């Protein structure tokens, strides 16, 4: 199985623990995603941050599209500012992934299956 690190950055003033529960519930309902471990940590910038560590068992799941939907459905409610995916030690906003980064993410997931 492949481990994918996802960093969810809540809006200022949002309850990071509540966002963690919401993200965990959302991802556990996703097809082909093994239950996730969610923990709250402090990021570089000093705001609360949610770190989701997923074990992905199938390339059938389009993780980036699911995460973009999660952001867009919660941004207007003042909960989530952004989600970043860590690829090769570098964090990239899920909405700004280049085609090459999407290919590397898909390859990493495929290696784990």
N, C-alpha and C positions, 0 to 999 in steps of 0.2 A: 504494500500500500504506500501511496505517496502522501507526504504531509505538505499541506499548503497553509501558509500563514497569512491571515487576513487581519488588517488593522482597521477598525471602525472608529471614526472620530466623531463623537457626539457634538451637537450644537452647544454653544456656550450656555450653561445653566441647565442643560438636560441631565437627567439622572443616568449616569453611566451604567450602574447596576441594572436598571430597568431596560436600557438599550441592550445590554448583554443577554438578558433573559429573552427579549424579543428576537434578537438575532439568532440565538440558539434554537428557539422554537421554529423560526422560519427555516433555518438550515436543516433541522431534523425532519421537516416535512418534505424536503427536496428529494427527488428520486435519485437513487444511486449515490447517496452521501451517507457514510457511516456516522452515527451520532457524534457530535462535536464536543470538544472541551472549550469552554469559554471562561476567560478570566479577565478581570479588570486590572489594568496597569497604568502607570504614569508615562506618557510619551515625552519626547525631547522638549516639546514646547510648553509643558506644564499643564495641559488640559487633560481631563480624564479620557482614557482611551480603552477600547475593548479589543482584546486580542482573541481571535478565533483560530483554533488549530483544527483543521479538518483532515480526516483521512478519507480520500476519495477512492472509490473502488471501481469506477467505471468512467470511460471517456464519453459516455452518453449524456452526461450532465454538462450543460453549458454554464459553468460557474460564473463567468463574467456577466452574462445576461441576467442571471438570478440576482447577483449583487447590485447591478445597476438598477434593477427594479426595486430592490430593498431600499436603496438610497432615495430614489425618486418618490416612492410612496411615503417616506417618512420625513423628507426634507421640509415639506410644507407644514408639517406638524411640529417643527422645531426640535426634532429628535436627533437626526443624523446629518452631519456636515459632509462627510466623505468616507469612502472605504478605499484603503490602499492594499494591494497585494504585494507580498514580498517575493521577488524573483531573483534568484542568485544573489541574495543578500541586499538587493536594491528594492526600495519601496516605490511603487508606482500607483497613482490613482487609477482605480478600475476603469473609469471613463476615459482615461488617456492612454491606455495600453496600445502600443503600436502593433501592427500585424506580426512583426517579429517576436514581440513579447508574448502575444497570444499563442503563437506557434510554440514558443519555448514552454509556456505554461501547459499547453495541451500535451506536449512531449513528456513533460515531467509527470503528468497525470497518467499518461499511457504507460510509462515505465513502471509505475506502481501497480498496474493491474496484471 
